[in-house]
Amino acid sequence: MSRQRPNFVQRFVPDINRLFVFPNSMMSPHQQGANGSMDPHTLSYEGNNLNDLTRRQMIEDIEAYRYDLDFCRNQLAAPDLTAQETRTLQIRVLDCGHNIRHCQHRIQLIEAQEARRAAVSVAAPTAGNHRQHRISNAPSVSVKRRLSAVDSDDDDDGKADISLDGPGTNNVQRLGFWKCRLCVSRKFLDAGTNRVPSAPCKWPLKDVSKILNHYLDMHTEHAVEERCAELGAALAHNRGPFEYWLTRTRGQDLSEDSSVIDTYIDILQSGSLPEPLRGLSRAAAKFPPTAVGM
């Protein structure tokens, strides 16, 4: 007579409610369904920070995976498992470990991106103050010249009057000045032979169209948020040339609200591409979608 084995499921019945519990009083009683789950009709994420929301969901997923991991380990301790049951539980243990590691990496990426954005937002105004101080103490240059240059992105004739005020300026002029920091970053230098551009920029970026192309077409080894933040820093350092590009090259009428320039720069420095720019630049139109537009 064959020996009767206890039912596999009856050894330990998991508490399913612990897989979707929301800590920190996220749900009021009227938001919970009959089985303890959240009523989707009561959810409202308007005004919430997407990074905070993602981080909170990752933490909840980690807690659920850890509970699942404990359950699998409890089952593996049973003495009467078949070989198939043992293999199934061992695979599930590995799967839970991979999922926990993935969630932890997502949280680390979010925190690194937030730290980078904070550093850029602090550095940009400081650089602007130093630049303004240098310009105010520099001798006034009234000589102007006609430049003939080919714009890599637009149909502009390439001829414009500019003031020779030096690199980095709020004055409305054709060319600016920016040394790409991503070209000397460790992530770019370690990217290997398939990186774009293939070598660090030898000369400073001056034309706004070339600045846009550089970050929107290249540096794909960096996340889109990092590329947007660096582009925002470059345009903040060259607000005047950016305004020139918007108003004269692209024919945008900003006479009633010039603050849109600062809005574009703020959105870029936060790690997103302003949606209006997609219609003004070929490179921006092809750029991957970002979390926040305008």
Secondary structure, DSSP 8 states (H G I E B T S, - for coil): -------TGGG----GGGGS--TTT-S-GGGB-TTS-B-GGG---TT--HHHHHHHHHHHHHHHHHHHHHHHHHHHT-TT--HHHHHHHHHHHHHHHHHHHHHHHHHHHHHHHHHHHHHHHHHHHHHHHHHHHHHHHS-----EEEEE---SSS---SEEEEE---SS-SS--SEEEE--SGGGSHHHHTS-TT-SSSS--SS-EEEHHHHHHHHHHS-TTS-HHHHHHHHHHHHHHTHHHHHHIIIIIS----SS-THHHHHHHHHHHTT---HHHHTT-HHHHHS---S---
